[in-house]
Amino acid sequence: MSRLKISAALRAVIAAIARSRACMINAGLRVVGGPVLPPQRPPSPDGELDVGNGSGGALIAFYGDPSEAQQFEPSIARRTKRIGAEVDRHGAVTVVWIAAAASVRRGVRACVSP
């Protein structure tokens, strides 16, 4: 097998995912997911987290470049509108809120840095 080469941008995304995951777990949220290795292009974020507490949740997509997140935001919004979800993008991070309780929203917003 050949060695997997991870770019500096992807290393930064992996670090952001790890920080966000630890913060949300400390806030009492259930978190699954992580980096997508090797990146599955196109179209795939560099990492994803599925967050919840039993009363709704959020899907969080992490991209290495804010322009990628911006490019994919309209198609994500179209696909999730059917289920009544909301899309919220902050720089290179896109959050899809799925019937998320206020406590989930607070935890995610406090832990996910754009």
N, C-alpha and C positions, 0 to 999 in steps of 0.2 A: 504494500500500500504506500502511496505517496503521502508525504507529510502535508497536513492542512495548513495553509498560509492564512493568517488572520491579519487584516489591515489594521492600521492605527484607528481608523474610524470605527471599525467593527469592535475593536477592543473597548473603545469609549462607550459604545452601545451596550456591550456586555456588562461593563461596570455600572452603567445607569440602571440596567435591569436588576442587577444584584442589590444595589442600594434601595431601589424602589421596593423590591420583594421583601427585604429585611424590614424596612420601615412598615409596610402594610401588615406583615405577620405580627410585628410588635404592637400594631394597632388592633389586633384581634381579627383580622380578615383572613379568609382562606385564599391562598394564592397558588396557582399552578401555571406551568409554562416556563419559558426561558428563551434563550437565543435560538435562532434558526441557523443551524450549521450543516453544511455550508449554505450560504444564502441561496434560497430557492428563487431564482429570478427567471422571468418576471411573473406576475407581480407578487411580491411577498415582502413583508416587513423583515427587518433584521432580528426581531424578537417579538414575542407576544406573551402577555400575562392575562390570565382569566382570574378575576377577583370577585369575591362575594362573601356574604355572611348568612346565607340562607334566605334572605329577603331581597332578591334581585342581585345585580352585580354589574360588572364592567369588563369589557374586553379592551386591553391596552396594546396598541401596536407601537413599537419603537423602530425608528428609521435612523440611519446614519446621517441623513441629510434632510433638512426641513423642506427642501423643494420636492423630495420624493413624497413626503407626507402630504404636502399640498396637492401634488399631482393625483394621488389616490383618493383623497378626501371625497370628491364628488361621487365616485362610484361606490364608495363605502356608504355614503349617506343614502344613495338610491336603494342599495340592497337592504339596508337596515330599516328604512322607513316603513317597509311592509310589516314589520313586527313592532312598530311603535317605539323603536329605539331612537336615542338622540346621539349625535356625533359632535364631539368637542375636540378641536385640534389646538395644540400649543407647541409651536415650533416643530420639532421632529417627532412629536408624540401625538397619536390619535387615540382618543378614548371613545368607546361606544358604550353608552349607558343603557342597560337593559333593566327597566323597572327597578332601578337602584334606589335603595333607601338612603335617607339623608346621612346616616352614619357611614355608609359605603362611600358616598360622594366625598364626605369630609376626609376620610382616610386616604382615598386615592389622590385627591387634590393636594393633601399635605405631603404626600410621599413621592409623587411623580413630578420630577423637575423637567421643564422643557429643555 
